Amino acid sequence: MDAVVGPLLPLMRLLGLWPCSGGSGRLPAAARCALTQLPVALMVAGSALKLCVDTPDQFEDVALCAFITNVVAAILVKAVMLVARGQRLRRLARLLADARARFPAHRSCTRGRYQALADRMERLFQVGGLVPLACWLSAPLVPQLTAAPGQGRGRPRQLPVPTWLPADLAASPTYQLVYTLQVLGCIGACASTVCADSLFVRLMLLIAAELQVLKENISSLRKTDSVRGGGYACRCRETVSFLASACKDCHDIVTPLSEKTTDEMHQLLVKIIRHHHMIMRMVSLLQEVMDVSIFILLFANMVNLCSSLFTAAILLQGGGSVVKVLKGLSPLPVVLYQTSLFCVFGHIITDKSGELTDAAVSCQWVDCDTRFKRSLLILMTVALKPLKITVGRVCTLSREMLLQVFHGSYALMNMFYYYHHKTK
């Protein structure tokens, strides 16, 4: 089961997002999660207080503060829901491990290809999280380090995340303490979102791999295997009875392989149907795990996308500098990248499940008995409804959902823009 989770399993156990094997950890997973997410929660609270109690004067600073509060709060919810749905996650991991053991692939490289893609995506998540994190945490120190001798003391001290406290944040040791807590919070938030996003994408890809294996196993159902002999494959016909009259050149060197009986064909089909039922259970468990957290994430990303575009439009209209406009648009790549990943990989499951009926039609069902045809018809009837991951009971992870997020962001931006001009 550990192999299903992937290389980030030790980090997830350290953060309390996954229990230690055999309960060998000194602290339970919930306690470790509470310790690692406490700085993240304090960062969300401080940023929200800054927005409500000590609202910044500059419009772009207000937008940045709201963006940080929104993003970090969504990450916190995602980590908490990952722990709360831990039993379902482990059940899903066990189902994936059982499917690998019980249902071998017709092609040995199918599962390995999808797993290699999941590993590449995990490395991409890590690089995409660590580089912005290092820049974000070091940015407040750059003015102090690059200032001329004797001028560094006159510069106001800055923090990685805007926050509010009743005490003076620029005074020592309050500044150092708050800075340390924010560093821990940013590291915890980055590690949590990398682990959660990587795990969700990995599980979606592994389920897509099982659907691909199922499709190949269905299409390879043959009562008589291809005729081979002496290292040569006859490309004329598959049945030896036809070779005697139409393939004299090949007839002398081919030897037919064993023909499957009716019971053997039906047992293979029963095994395929059980595999399909297991995959349906996997999708149901994954949907239960992703339901709340990904729905909140999609909604937060829609608001953040709207906020970034609205901020850039107001700054351009007001004659703002290019630096401020680029600062307002800086969250766009992260928002688009994260939203697109979940929608695209969720759509892969729907696409793969929709190909099962074509695979069932292409198998050699004509020469089988009535019992086989009846069971195959039941499988095709169930497979006619593609598998989908629906979050929040209304949002299906698909390419259409990605377009709906973009349309919703544009409509929300137009509403804010209209309200801004009416109240100006």
Secondary structure, 3 states (H helix, E strand, C coil): CHHHHCCCHHHHHHHCCCCCHHHCCCCCHHHHHHHHHHHHHHHHHHHHHHHHCCCCCCHHHHHHHHHHHHHHHHHHHHHHHHHHCHHHHHHHHHHHHHHHHHCCCCCCCHHHHHHHHHHHHHHHHHHHHHHHHHHHHHHHHHHHHHCCCCCHHHCCCCCCCCCCCCCCCCCCCHHHHHHHHHHHHHHHHHHHHHHHHHHHHHHHHHHHHHHHHHHHHHHCCCCECCCEECCEECCCCCCHHHHHHHCHHHHCCCECCCECCHHHHHHHHHHHHHHHHHHHHHHHHHHHHHHHHHHHHHHHHHHHHHHHHHHHHHHHHCCCCHHHHHHHHCCHHHHHHHHHHHHHHHHHHHHHHHCHHHHHHHCCCCCCCHHHHHHHHHHHHHHCCCCCCEECCCEECCHHHHHHHHHHHHHHHHHHHHHHHHCC
